[in-house]
Amino acid sequence: MEQLEQIKENLAKEKGFEDYSEMLLQSTHSFGDLDDVINELCARYAKLCINVSLEKAAENATAVYDSNFIADVKKDSILNPTNIILL
């Protein structure tokens, strides 16, 4: 979860706040603002988790090559739940 905390702090600084707590205090004045903050955090966290998970899936992918050296990547090796990384 350290990565999530870093994402929160980075977003706050990008929006011109000193830290995440200050951004939240300012955003609570309007539900729309707070909703925008939460949506942005979710999107950034999801993107980071997806990238790391895809890297792991690529490392764990298994392939079978035919006589023409054409690879058939085994779908199960990519979709294995152990490839999903939550940071």
N, C-alpha and C positions, 0 to 999 in steps of 0.2 A: 504494500500500500504506500510505500515511500514514493513511488513514481506518481501516484495520484496526488499526494500532497504537493509534489513539485509542479505538477500541471496546474493545480489550484493557484499556487503562488505566482507562476509565470503568467497565467491569465490575468490575475489581479494587476500585476505590474504593467502588462500590455495595455490594460484599460486605464492606467494612470493612478492606480491606488498604491498605497504603501505595502499592503499585504492582503491576503484573502479575507481576513476578518473585517477589515475596513470595507472591502468591496461588498461583502454580505450585508453589513449594516446599511450601506448606502442603497443597496438593491432592494431591501425589504420595504422601502417606501412605495414601491410599485410591484405588484405581482408579476407584471409582464417583464420587468427588468430581472427579477429573480429567476423567472422561468427561462429567460434567455441565457443567464449565467449557467444554470443547471444543464440546459441543452448543449451549450458549448463545452462544458466540462465532460459530459457524457460522450460527445463526439470525439474529443481529443483522446480520452482514455480508451475508447473503443478502437480508434485508429492505431494507437500504440500497441494494444493487446493483439490486434489483428496482425500487425507487422511482425511482432515477435513470434506469434503462433505460426505464421506462414514460413518464417525462417526455420523454425523447428520442424515443421512438416516437410520442408524441402530437405532437411538433413536426414529425416527418417524415411523418406520415400524410397520405395524399392521398385526396381524395374526389371523386366525380362526382355532380352533382346532377341529378335528373330535372326534368321540367316543373313538378312540384308542390313543388320545392325540398326534396325528401327526399334526404338524402345516402346514398351507397353508398361506405363507406370501403373502400379497397383493402387487402385482407388482407396482400398482399405488402409494402406500404409499412410495415406495423406489424411484421411478422415478419422484416424485414431484419436479418441478423446484425450489421450495423454499429450497430444500436440497442442492443446489449447492452454495458453498461458494467461493467467490473470496476475497483473502486476500490483 
